[in-house]
Amino acid sequence: MDHAPIIADRGEFVDVLHALHRGHVLVKVGDFSGGCTIDGGIAYRSYDTLARYGLIHEFENPAGFPTVQYYRLTDRGREFAARACQSWRRRPLLERIATRLVG
């Protein structure tokens, strides 16, 4: 039986994908909820889904901190982000608002 993947917070997930697609970096400082930031905001739930589906990969940041991990989109992630963001923008405004309210 095929099931759609469960994404804990679809609004946040799309926001993170959009920021990554624009070239921003996901910064992981710990394994706790809220341990990731992107574009000045906290990503509470998106990291696990992005990593599980191979949409991001870690890269070496010589200007970064030694205990911090930095992530960018993979090729697969860039293609997925483009499709997901386009699909999100096509959804009616009320549906997008409801999705953000309930996850």
N, C-alpha and C positions, 0 to 999 in steps of 0.2 A: 504494500500500500504506500503510495507516494504522498508525502505531506509537505506542505510549504514550510520553509524554515521559520522557526519562531524567532522573531526579533523583538527584544524586550521593549524598546522604545523606538518606534519607526521614525518619528519626527527627528529625534536626535541622530539616528542612523543616517538619514538623508542629509541632515546638516553637516555631519562629519564627512560623508562622501563628497558633498559639494565643496567643502573647504579643501579636502585632499585633491579633488579634481582641479581646483584653482591653483594648486601648487603648495598649499600649506602643509606643514609637518605635524604629525600626531606625536606628542611627547608623552612617554610613559615614565612616571616617577615611582610607581609602586603597584602592587597587585590588589590594592583595596579599591572599593567603589569610589570614583572620583580621582583615581590615580593617573588619569590621562587628561591632557589638555590639548586643545587645538584652536588656533585663531583667537586666543584670549579667553576661551570658554572651557568649561569642564565637560568631558565626555564620560558619563557615568557607566553606560552599559554597552557601548558600541565596539570596544576593542575586541572582546571575545569573538563576536560574530565576524568581524573583519578578518581576524587571524584564522579562525576556523575554516573559512571559505577561501583562504589564500588571496585575499584582496589587497593585503598590505605586506610589506617586508621591511625588516630592520635594516638601517644603513649606518655606516660609521660617520659620526659627525665630529671632525677634529676640533671644532670650536665649541663643542658641547661639554657637558659634565660627564665624568667617568661612570657614574652609577645610573645615569639616565639613558633610556632607550628611545631612539628616534625612528619613525616609520613613514614610508611613502607608499603610494599605490603601486601595485604590480601592473604589468601590462593587462592582465585579466581584470584587475581592479579598476583601471582607467576605462576600459570598455563597459564594465558593469556600472560604474558611477555615471557615465554619460547616459546610459539607458535609464537608470533609476531616477536620476535628476529630471530628465525629460518627462518620464512617466509621472513623477510627483507634480510637476508644474501643470500637467494636463488635468489633474484631478480638480474637482470643484473646490472652491475656497472653503465652504462649510465642511466638506469631508476632510480637508487638510487640518482645519481647526479641531475637529472632533478627534482626529488621530493624535494630534498633539496633546489633547486633554486626557485621553484614555490610554495612550501608548500605542 
